[in-house]
Amino acid sequence: MRTLAVGISHFLLCSFLVVAGAAYCAVPANDDPALQLRTVEVTDSAAPRGVPVGYVITPAGFFHPSCVRHVGADEVLDMRSGAITDARGTVRQVATVCEYPRFTTSGERIDTAVSARLHPADAMVVISIGNETDGDGISLPSDTVSANGFDRYTGWIESVWAHPVPTAAISYQQVDFSVPAAPANTAASTNFFFPGAQSLDQTSQHWTIIQPVLGWNGYPNLHAWTIASWNCCVDGNVNVSDYLTVQTGHAIRGTMQGAGCVAATGVCATWKIVTKDVNTGQSVTLNSTAYGQAFNWVFAGALEVYGVASCNDLSPSGHMDFTGIVTRNLAGQNVALDYYTDTPSSSVWCGFGTYTLTDHTAYRLTF
């Protein structure tokens, strides 16, 4: 898998599209760590049909590179203004609204008002990755990519979630998990494990999720497990911290800490998302203000994949345990949430399942 800095073949493709008068061509890479993330290529099998070449693969779907924003550990992102301020008070302003559409894991296009105006659907150059039908003329599900004779699955496979009532929105969650063995097919797919929190009040413009994430092949050419903290997707942008490589067997702790929380609204003024390698003591942090939303949809753990064609694209460890779950309400009190489990159908079956290890505090995902 190549990155945006692939060189000649990708450059020639973009040059051809520009000469042809195309409205879209992938933005070249720079030194921004966020743009070192894995991207969709011409022959890629990780993206559903309709996702443009050059889009970045994230735990929240596919984004144009200009809409992926890196936030350093000593910086704070203002979710409303788009300003990123460092510890010295230096402010760097970034665009507040993404100018390009984003795509869900199933290939659904989601626009901001700006992207719909600047890049209407019929004007964008879209390179189809999959086929409309398989060899027998049977329509494939939208979450399946047809490539090289395999049906590859892209999307959420498993999750454990809870819906606290709006007045019981969370102010804190901590979850422990661990780094599994590497997949046998080291270069084929991208896998993300994470806890997270969302607002039940979701719109296409202001859809939000915060996530401490463990990923395989999130950064191309590493073919390694990495950790990063994410905050997505206000105004079509996705925000990501620094990243660290981590080793199989290491313990990972993800925390989401709200501050300045108001009981009447359920809204916390700021959020700190920390993903920590407990064995080394190293961590990656993303600090941001809130966007006026209460986080009242909580995930104890989830598995999201891109381009899985066989069980060899997943870890042979066979399961991921999310344990030591601590959740606090707006008053800072520990609460025991009633979690539900979800295992959608997949075109690749690897014994997927979700199980309770200990009520409210520990759950297992199998694969």
URVENPE-V836008 format. One record per residue. RES is the residue in one small letter. OMEGA is omega in radians with two decimals (NA if undefined). Layout:
# URVENPE-V836008
RES,OMEGA
RES,OMEGA
This chain:
# URVENPE-V836008
m,-3.10
r,3.10
t,3.08
l,3.13
a,-3.03
v,3.14
g,-2.82
i,-3.02
s,3.14
h,3.12
f,3.14
l,3.11
l,3.14
c,3.13
s,3.13
f,-3.11
l,3.13
v,3.12
v,-3.12
a,3.11
g,-3.10
a,-3.13
a,-3.06
y,2.95
c,-3.06
a,3.09
v,-3.14
p,-3.09
a,2.93
n,-3.06
d,3.12
d,3.14
p,-3.14
a,-3.10
l,2.98
q,3.12
l,3.13
r,-3.12
t,3.12
v,3.12
e,-3.06
v,-3.09
t,-3.03
d,3.07
s,-3.10
a,-3.05
a,3.03
p,3.11
r,3.12
g,3.12
v,-3.05
p,3.02
v,3.10
g,3.10
y,-3.09
v,3.09
i,-3.12
t,3.06
p,3.13
a,3.13
g,-3.02
f,-3.08
f,2.98
h,-3.07
p,-3.12
s,-3.11
c,3.08
v,-2.99
r,3.11
h,3.09
v,-3.10
g,-3.08
a,-3.13
d,-3.10
e,3.07
v,3.11
l,3.00
d,-3.03
m,-3.12
r,-3.08
s,-3.07
g,-3.14
a,3.06
i,-3.02
t,3.13
d,-3.05
a,3.12
r,-3.13
g,3.12
t,-3.07
v,2.96
r,-3.07
q,3.06
v,-3.13
a,-3.10
t,-3.12
v,3.13
c,-3.11
e,-3.13
y,3.08
p,2.97
r,-3.11
f,3.09
t,3.12
t,3.10
s,3.08
g,3.11
e,3.13
r,3.09
i,-3.06
d,2.76
t,3.09
a,-3.13
v,-3.10
s,3.12
a,3.13
r,-3.06
l,-3.06
h,3.11
p,-2.99
a,-3.07
d,3.14
a,-3.12
m,3.02
v,-3.14
v,3.10
i,-3.07
s,3.14
i,-3.12
g,3.10
n,3.12
e,3.14
t,3.05
d,-3.04
g,-3.14
d,3.14
g,-3.14
i,-3.12
s,3.12
l,3.06
p,-3.03
s,-3.14
d,-3.12
t,3.09
v,3.10
s,-3.09
a,3.04
n,3.08
g,3.14
f,2.91
d,-3.07
r,-3.09
y,3.04
t,3.13
g,3.05
w,3.10
i,-3.07
e,3.04
s,3.05
v,-2.96
w,3.12
a,3.09
h,3.00
p,3.09
v,-3.05
p,-3.12
t,3.12
a,3.08
a,-3.04
i,2.98
s,-3.06
y,2.93
q,3.05
q,-3.12
v,3.08
d,3.01
f,-3.04
s,-3.11
v,-3.13
p,3.05
a,3.13
a,3.03
p,3.09
a,3.03
n,-2.96
t,-2.99
a,-2.93
a,-2.94
s,3.00
t,-3.14
n,3.09
f,2.98
f,-3.14
f,2.71
p,-3.14
g,3.11
a,3.11
q,2.96
s,3.05
l,3.12
d,-3.05
q,2.94
t,-3.13
s,-3.13
q,-2.94
h,3.12
w,-2.99
t,2.96
i,3.04
i,-2.96
q,2.82
p,-2.88
v,2.92
l,-3.06
g,2.97
w,-3.12
n,3.01
g,3.08
y,-3.01
p,3.11
n,3.03
l,-3.04
h,-3.03
a,2.99
w,3.12
t,3.01
i,3.08
a,3.11
s,-2.99
w,3.01
n,-3.01
c,0.23
c,-3.08
v,3.13
d,3.05
g,-3.12
n,3.02
v,-3.05
n,-3.04
v,3.12
s,2.87
d,3.07
y,3.07
l,2.97
t,-3.12
v,-3.01
q,3.08
t,-3.13
g,-3.14
h,3.10
a,3.13
i,3.06
r,3.08
g,3.09
t,3.04
m,-2.99
q,3.05
g,3.09
a,-3.12
g,-3.05
c,-3.11
v,-3.06
a,-3.06
a,-3.10
t,-3.06
g,-3.04
v,3.00
c,-3.04
a,-3.10
t,3.09
w,3.03
k,3.11
i,-3.07
v,3.02
t,-2.96
k,2.93
d,-3.04
v,-3.10
n,-3.11
t,-3.08
g,3.14
q,-3.13
s,3.05
v,-3.00
t,3.01
l,3.12
n,3.10
s,2.91
t,3.09
a,3.11
y,3.11
g,-3.09
q,3.04
a,3.12
f,-3.06
n,3.00
w,-2.91
v,3.11
f,3.05
a,3.11
g,3.13
a,3.01
l,3.10
e,-3.05
v,3.06
y,3.01
g,3.12
v,-3.13
a,3.14
s,-3.13
c,3.09
n,3.07
d,3.10
l,-3.13
s,3.06
p,3.09
s,2.99
g,3.11
h,3.03
m,3.10
d,3.02
f,-2.94
t,3.09
g,-3.04
i,3.09
v,3.14
t,-3.12
r,3.10
n,-3.06
l,3.10
a,3.14
g,-3.14
q,3.08
n,3.10
v,3.11
a,-3.10
l,3.04
d,-3.07
y,3.04
y,3.14
t,-3.07
d,3.08
t,-3.13
p,3.07
s,-3.11
s,3.11
s,3.06
v,-3.07
w,-3.12
c,3.11
g,-3.09
f,3.10
g,3.11
t,-3.01
y,3.06
t,3.03
l,3.06
t,-3.11
d,3.03
h,-2.99
t,-3.10
a,-3.11
y,-3.13
r,2.94
l,3.12
t,-3.11
f,NA
